[in-house]
C-alpha cells in the first residue's frame, strides 16, 4: 500500500501466475492533522 504524490492511496495484490487486483482511493479530502485507520481484508 502506498500513497502517491497525486493524493491517491494505492493497494495492489498479486497471485503469481493467476491474477492481480488494483485498488485506488482518492484521500485528498482527509484531514492532515488527524490520524486515520485504514484496513484491508
N, CA, C and O atoms as a Tinker XYZ file with bonds, in Angstrom:
   164  protein
     1  N      0.861000   -1.154000    0.000000    73     2
     2  CA     0.000000    0.000000    0.000000    64     1     3
     3  C      0.912000    1.222000    0.000000    63     2     4     5
     4  O      1.848000    1.313000    0.794000    81     3
     5  N      0.627000    2.157000   -0.898000    73     3     6
     6  CA     1.417000    3.387000   -0.981000    64     5     7
     7  C      0.494000    4.576000   -1.190000    63     6     8     9
     8  O     -0.637000    4.421000   -1.649000    81     7
     9  N      0.978000    5.752000   -0.853000    73     7    10
    10  CA     0.265000    6.996000   -1.156000    64     9    11
    11  C      1.163000    7.787000   -2.094000    63    10    12    13
    12  O      2.281000    8.157000   -1.735000    81    11
    13  N      0.672000    8.041000   -3.281000    73    11    14
    14  CA     1.434000    8.775000   -4.280000    64    13    15
    15  C      1.272000   10.273000   -4.109000    63    14    16    17
    16  O      0.441000   10.737000   -3.328000    81    15
    17  N      2.075000   11.023000   -4.848000    73    15    18
    18  CA     2.000000   12.481000   -4.801000    64    17    19
    19  C      0.697000   13.020000   -5.380000    63    18    20    21
    20  O      0.398000   14.203000   -5.219000    81    19
    21  N     -0.079000   12.180000   -6.044000    73    19    22
    22  CA    -1.377000   12.605000   -6.582000    64    21    23
    23  C     -2.511000   12.406000   -5.572000    63    22    24    25
    24  O     -3.684000   12.427000   -5.947000    81    23
    25  N     -2.167000   12.212000   -4.288000    73    23    26
    26  CA    -3.125000   12.050000   -3.179000    64    25    27
    27  C     -4.042000   10.855000   -3.359000    63    26    28    29
    28  O     -5.223000   10.913000   -3.017000    81    27
    29  N     -3.500000    9.779000   -3.894000    73    27    30
    30  CA    -4.269000    8.553000   -4.016000    64    29    31
    31  C     -3.565000    7.440000   -3.253000    63    30    32    33
    32  O     -2.359000    7.232000   -3.380000    81    31
    33  N     -4.350000    6.742000   -2.465000    73    31    34
    34  CA    -3.860000    5.577000   -1.740000    64    33    35
    35  C     -4.011000    4.398000   -2.686000    63    34    36    37
    36  O     -5.104000    4.128000   -3.183000    81    35
    37  N     -2.913000    3.696000   -2.932000    73    35    38
    38  CA    -2.926000    2.619000   -3.920000    64    37    39
    39  C     -2.540000    1.297000   -3.264000    63    38    40    41
    40  O     -1.548000    1.208000   -2.541000    81    39
    41  N     -3.338000    0.289000   -3.531000    73    39    42
    42  CA    -3.120000   -1.046000   -2.995000    64    41    43
    43  C     -3.153000   -2.022000   -4.157000    63    42    44    45
    44  O     -4.027000   -1.936000   -5.021000    81    43
    45  N     -2.220000   -2.935000   -4.182000    73    43    46
    46  CA    -2.262000   -3.981000   -5.197000    64    45    47
    47  C     -1.922000   -5.318000   -4.583000    63    46    48    49
    48  O     -1.148000   -5.403000   -3.630000    81    47
    49  N     -2.507000   -6.356000   -5.136000    73    47    50
    50  CA    -2.320000   -7.708000   -4.651000    64    49    51
    51  C     -2.104000   -8.598000   -5.863000    63    50    52    53
    52  O     -2.884000   -8.554000   -6.814000    81    51
    53  N     -1.057000   -9.400000   -5.836000    73    51    54
    54  CA    -0.724000  -10.264000   -6.969000    64    53    55
    55  C     -0.702000  -11.718000   -6.514000    63    54    56    57
    56  O     -0.057000  -12.060000   -5.523000    81    55
    57  N     -1.412000  -12.567000   -7.248000    73    55    58
    58  CA    -1.321000  -14.007000   -7.062000    64    57    59
    59  C     -0.528000  -14.505000   -8.265000    63    58    60    61
    60  O     -1.024000  -14.497000   -9.392000    81    59
    61  N      0.692000  -14.933000   -8.022000    73    59    62
    62  CA     1.604000  -15.278000   -9.109000    64    61    63
    63  C      0.992000  -16.269000  -10.083000    63    62    64    65
    64  O      0.495000  -17.326000   -9.693000    81    63
    65  N      1.038000  -15.906000  -11.360000    73    63    66
    66  CA     0.523000  -16.766000  -12.409000    64    65    67
    67  C     -0.988000  -16.846000  -12.500000    63    66    68    69
    68  O     -1.521000  -17.587000  -13.327000    81    67
    69  N     -1.684000  -16.097000  -11.666000    73    67    70
    70  CA    -3.147000  -16.201000  -11.628000    64    69    71
    71  C     -3.842000  -14.876000  -11.888000    63    70    72    73
    72  O     -4.566000  -14.741000  -12.875000    81    71
    73  N     -3.631000  -13.895000  -11.015000    73    71    74
    74  CA    -4.452000  -12.688000  -11.062000    64    73    75
    75  C     -3.749000  -11.538000  -10.372000    63    74    76    77
    76  O     -2.770000  -11.726000   -9.649000    81    75
    77  N     -4.267000  -10.346000  -10.609000    73    75    78
    78  CA    -3.780000   -9.137000   -9.951000    64    77    79
    79  C     -4.984000   -8.253000   -9.645000    63    78    80    81
    80  O     -5.896000   -8.124000  -10.462000    81    79
    81  N     -4.977000   -7.646000   -8.463000    73    79    82
    82  CA    -6.040000   -6.731000   -8.058000    64    81    83
    83  C     -5.420000   -5.377000   -7.764000    63    82    84    85
    84  O     -4.431000   -5.287000   -7.036000    81    83
    85  N     -5.994000   -4.327000   -8.325000    73    83    86
    86  CA    -5.542000   -2.963000   -8.075000    64    85    87
    87  C     -6.705000   -2.140000   -7.541000    63    86    88    89
    88  O     -7.801000   -2.157000   -8.100000    81    87
    89  N     -6.452000   -1.418000   -6.450000    73    87    90
    90  CA    -7.456000   -0.540000   -5.868000    64    89    91
    91  C     -6.806000    0.823000   -5.679000    63    90    92    93
    92  O     -5.673000    0.918000   -5.207000    81    91
    93  N     -7.527000    1.880000   -6.049000    73    91    94
    94  CA    -7.017000    3.245000   -5.940000    64    93    95
    95  C     -8.104000    4.109000   -5.315000    63    94    96    97
    96  O     -9.229000    4.147000   -5.812000    81    95
    97  N     -7.772000    4.807000   -4.219000    73    95    98
    98  CA    -8.745000    5.627000   -3.497000    64    97    99
    99  C     -8.177000    7.031000   -3.328000    63    98   100   101
   100  O     -7.041000    7.198000   -2.884000    81    99
   101  N     -8.963000    8.028000   -3.681000    73    99   102
   102  CA    -8.564000    9.423000   -3.515000    64   101   103
   103  C     -8.681000    9.796000   -2.037000    63   102   104   105
   104  O     -9.769000    9.722000   -1.467000    81   103
   105  N     -7.577000   10.194000   -1.416000    73   103   106
   106  CA    -7.582000   10.539000    0.008000    64   105   107
   107  C     -7.298000   12.031000    0.233000    63   106   108   109
   108  O     -6.928000   12.433000    1.336000    81   107
   109  N     -7.467000   12.832000   -0.791000    73   107   110
   110  CA    -7.156000   14.260000   -0.675000    64   109   111
   111  C     -8.093000   14.992000    0.284000    63   110   112   113
   112  O     -7.751000   16.075000    0.759000    81   111
   113  N     -9.265000   14.428000    0.579000    73   111   114
   114  CA   -10.204000   15.097000    1.490000    64   113   115
   115  C     -9.984000   14.718000    2.957000    63   114   116   117
   116  O    -10.712000   15.208000    3.820000    81   115
   117  N     -9.011000   13.866000    3.265000    73   115   118
   118  CA    -8.723000   13.508000    4.658000    64   117   119
   119  C     -7.914000   14.621000    5.329000    63   118   120   121
   120  O     -6.989000   15.168000    4.729000    81   119
   121  N     -8.258000   14.946000    6.547000    73   119   122
   122  CA    -7.569000   15.992000    7.296000    64   121   123
   123  C     -6.136000   15.578000    7.610000    63   122   124   125
   124  O     -5.895000   14.450000    8.040000    81   123
   125  N     -5.194000   16.475000    7.400000    73   123   126
   126  CA    -3.788000   16.178000    7.648000    64   125   127
   127  C     -3.440000   16.156000    9.132000    63   126   128   129
   128  O     -2.462000   15.524000    9.530000    81   127
   129  N     -4.238000   16.847000    9.957000    73   127   130
   130  CA    -3.929000   16.973000   11.377000    64   129   131
   131  C     -4.632000   15.929000   12.250000    63   130   132   133
   132  O     -4.628000   16.053000   13.475000    81   131
   133  N     -5.238000   14.897000   11.638000    73   131   134
   134  CA    -5.928000   13.862000   12.386000    64   133   135
   135  C     -5.445000   12.486000   11.927000    63   134   136   137
   136  O     -5.138000   12.284000   10.752000    81   135
   137  N     -5.381000   11.540000   12.878000    73   135   138
   138  CA    -4.975000   10.178000   12.489000    64   137   139
   139  C     -6.124000    9.474000   11.761000    63   138   140   141
   140  O     -7.294000    9.795000   11.965000    81   139
   141  N     -5.771000    8.521000   10.920000    73   139   142
   142  CA    -6.754000    7.737000   10.172000    64   141   143
   143  C     -6.370000    6.271000   10.251000    63   142   144   145
   144  O     -5.187000    5.929000   10.265000    81   143
   145  N     -7.365000    5.418000   10.302000    73   143   146
   146  CA    -7.139000    3.982000   10.333000    64   145   147
   147  C     -7.587000    3.412000    8.998000    63   146   148   149
   148  O     -8.718000    3.637000    8.567000    81   147
   149  N     -6.696000    2.673000    8.346000    73   147   150
   150  CA    -7.007000    2.065000    7.054000    64   149   151
   151  C     -6.869000    0.556000    7.216000    63   150   152   153
   152  O     -5.843000    0.071000    7.693000    81   151
   153  N     -7.899000   -0.185000    6.820000    73   151   154
   154  CA    -7.868000   -1.648000    6.926000    64   153   155
   155  C     -8.153000   -2.261000    5.569000    63   154   156   157
   156  O     -8.997000   -1.771000    4.819000    81   155
   157  N     -7.446000   -3.329000    5.259000    73   155   158
   158  CA    -7.649000   -4.063000    4.008000    64   157   159
   159  C     -7.831000   -5.525000    4.366000    63   158   160   161
   160  O     -7.037000   -6.088000    5.120000    81   159
   161  N     -8.858000   -6.133000    3.835000    73   159   162
   162  CA    -9.081000   -7.555000    4.090000    64   161   163
   163  C     -9.174000   -8.304000    2.779000    63   162   164
   164  O     -9.360000   -9.521000    2.776000    81   163
